[in-house]
Amino acid sequence: MLADRTGDGRFGSRAFIPGTEPGEWRLVPPLNANVFAWVSDVRPFTLKSASQFRTEGPPDLSSAQYATEYNEVKAVGKATGSTRTPDEALLAAFVSTNPVPILYRALREIAVARGLSTAEQARLLAMTSVSGADAVIGCWESKVHWSFWRPLTAIQNGADDGNAATDADPTWTSLVPSPGYPDNPSGYNCVAASTMYAARLFFGTDRISFTLHNGASTPPTVRDYHRLTDVVDDAIDGRVLIGLHFRSADVQGAWLGKKVAQWVNRHEFRPVE
């Protein structure tokens, strides 16, 4: 495996190209970062190409859908003075950190609770990890392709988007600082969906009860689930609540992750006869 992955494109020199026109991604304060564009150039583990499940992209700036998503994240994702309820605030805290250690802790706990053998555990973690890796590669290919602006940029420059239903707020900031890559699709949702749909396909059922612990969030948060893919619903809502994504970026990221998990299940890790 190490020999096969040598020269696979990781840690390359690609950077995102900031734009200046409405809808085009640009550096977002306070981080002002431009990172990880090289992920889009990594050779996938199983997909035919990184663009195999490219997302449909953000809605047109002049559309009613864009205005709806704009005004939603503007209201609920604001750092101060948002419309978040107490329950939504807890979800926002929960999804504000890296999902990978949270999800894999739960998968290990599920594996032990269900009495999986060492080989079965290895298969579960391999299926979910390969699905997650290819979903991230595909996700970043779409980010490079669409290069769509983050909500902070959009809302501060809402007067320039040509949509009469999007009022600008030059002082608006998101609850969590925007990372240094474009909006569509949501990386968090690509990871969450690919991981949990792969787990569902491994177990042959979605009906598994488990708990996710996020001790890295403030406050530390615990969430109970009775279906594996219910995590995805929380991820879609949560990343809007922290002001990092328009809803379509989350929904499309979840779609991409699901499609990759299904592809991996159909074409790889087949039963040995």
LINSUL-V314626 format. One record per residue. N is the residue number from 0. RES is the residue in three letters. SS is DSSP state (hx for helix, st for strand, lp for the rest). Layout:
N:RES:SS / N:RES:SS
This chain:
0:MET:lp / 1:LEU:lp / 2:ALA:lp / 3:ASP:lp / 4:ARG:lp / 5:THR:lp / 6:GLY:lp / 7:ASP:lp / 8:GLY:lp / 9:ARG:lp / 10:PHE:lp / 11:GLY:lp / 12:SER:lp / 13:ARG:lp / 14:ALA:lp / 15:PHE:lp / 16:ILE:lp / 17:PRO:lp / 18:GLY:lp / 19:THR:lp / 20:GLU:lp / 21:PRO:lp / 22:GLY:lp / 23:GLU:st / 24:TRP:lp / 25:ARG:lp / 26:LEU:lp / 27:VAL:lp / 28:PRO:lp / 29:PRO:lp / 30:LEU:lp / 31:ASN:lp / 32:ALA:lp / 33:ASN:lp / 34:VAL:lp / 35:PHE:lp / 36:ALA:hx / 37:TRP:hx / 38:VAL:hx / 39:SER:hx / 40:ASP:hx / 41:VAL:lp / 42:ARG:lp / 43:PRO:lp / 44:PHE:lp / 45:THR:lp / 46:LEU:lp / 47:LYS:lp / 48:SER:lp / 49:ALA:lp / 50:SER:lp / 51:GLN:lp / 52:PHE:lp / 53:ARG:lp / 54:THR:lp / 55:GLU:lp / 56:GLY:lp / 57:PRO:lp / 58:PRO:lp / 59:ASP:lp / 60:LEU:lp / 61:SER:lp / 62:SER:lp / 63:ALA:hx / 64:GLN:hx / 65:TYR:hx / 66:ALA:hx / 67:THR:hx / 68:GLU:hx / 69:TYR:hx / 70:ASN:hx / 71:GLU:hx / 72:VAL:hx / 73:LYS:hx / 74:ALA:hx / 75:VAL:hx / 76:GLY:lp / 77:LYS:st / 78:ALA:lp / 79:THR:lp / 80:GLY:lp / 81:SER:lp / 82:THR:lp / 83:ARG:lp / 84:THR:lp / 85:PRO:hx / 86:ASP:hx / 87:GLU:hx / 88:ALA:hx / 89:LEU:hx / 90:LEU:hx / 91:ALA:hx / 92:ALA:hx / 93:PHE:hx / 94:VAL:lp / 95:SER:lp / 96:THR:lp / 97:ASN:lp / 98:PRO:hx / 99:VAL:hx / 100:PRO:hx / 101:ILE:hx / 102:LEU:hx / 103:TYR:hx / 104:ARG:hx / 105:ALA:hx / 106:LEU:hx / 107:ARG:hx / 108:GLU:hx / 109:ILE:hx / 110:ALA:hx / 111:VAL:hx / 112:ALA:hx / 113:ARG:lp / 114:GLY:lp / 115:LEU:lp / 116:SER:lp / 117:THR:hx / 118:ALA:hx / 119:GLU:hx / 120:GLN:hx / 121:ALA:hx / 122:ARG:hx / 123:LEU:hx / 124:LEU:hx / 125:ALA:hx / 126:MET:hx / 127:THR:hx / 128:SER:hx / 129:VAL:hx / 130:SER:hx / 131:GLY:hx / 132:ALA:hx / 133:ASP:hx / 134:ALA:hx / 135:VAL:hx / 136:ILE:hx / 137:GLY:hx / 138:CYS:hx / 139:TRP:hx / 140:GLU:hx / 141:SER:hx / 142:LYS:hx / 143:VAL:hx / 144:HIS:hx / 145:TRP:hx / 146:SER:lp / 147:PHE:st / 148:TRP:lp / 149:ARG:lp / 150:PRO:hx / 151:LEU:hx / 152:THR:hx / 153:ALA:hx / 154:ILE:hx / 155:GLN:hx / 156:ASN:lp / 157:GLY:hx / 158:ALA:hx / 159:ASP:hx / 160:ASP:lp / 161:GLY:lp / 162:ASN:lp / 163:ALA:lp / 164:ALA:lp / 165:THR:lp / 166:ASP:lp / 167:ALA:lp / 168:ASP:lp / 169:PRO:lp / 170:THR:lp / 171:TRP:lp / 172:THR:lp / 173:SER:st / 174:LEU:lp / 175:VAL:lp / 176:PRO:lp / 177:SER:lp / 178:PRO:lp / 179:GLY:lp / 180:TYR:lp / 181:PRO:lp / 182:ASP:lp / 183:ASN:lp / 184:PRO:lp / 185:SER:lp / 186:GLY:hx / 187:TYR:hx / 188:ASN:hx / 189:CYS:hx / 190:VAL:hx / 191:ALA:hx / 192:ALA:hx / 193:SER:hx / 194:THR:hx / 195:MET:hx / 196:TYR:hx / 197:ALA:hx / 198:ALA:hx / 199:ARG:hx / 200:LEU:hx / 201:PHE:hx / 202:PHE:hx / 203:GLY:lp / 204:THR:lp / 205:ASP:lp / 206:ARG:lp / 207:ILE:lp / 208:SER:lp / 209:PHE:st / 210:THR:st / 211:LEU:st / 212:HIS:st / 213:ASN:st / 214:GLY:lp / 215:ALA:lp / 216:SER:lp / 217:THR:lp / 218:PRO:lp / 219:PRO:lp / 220:THR:st / 221:VAL:st / 222:ARG:st / 223:ASP:st / 224:TYR:st / 225:HIS:lp / 226:ARG:lp / 227:LEU:lp / 228:THR:lp / 229:ASP:hx / 230:VAL:hx / 231:VAL:hx / 232:ASP:hx / 233:ASP:hx / 234:ALA:hx / 235:ILE:hx / 236:ASP:hx / 237:GLY:hx / 238:ARG:hx / 239:VAL:hx / 240:LEU:hx / 241:ILE:lp / 242:GLY:lp / 243:LEU:lp / 244:HIS:lp / 245:PHE:lp / 246:ARG:hx / 247:SER:hx / 248:ALA:hx / 249:ASP:hx / 250:VAL:hx / 251:GLN:hx / 252:GLY:hx / 253:ALA:hx / 254:TRP:hx / 255:LEU:hx / 256:GLY:hx / 257:LYS:hx / 258:LYS:hx / 259:VAL:hx / 260:ALA:hx / 261:GLN:hx / 262:TRP:hx / 263:VAL:hx / 264:ASN:hx / 265:ARG:hx / 266:HIS:hx / 267:GLU:lp / 268:PHE:lp / 269:ARG:lp / 270:PRO:lp / 271:VAL:lp / 272:GLU:lp
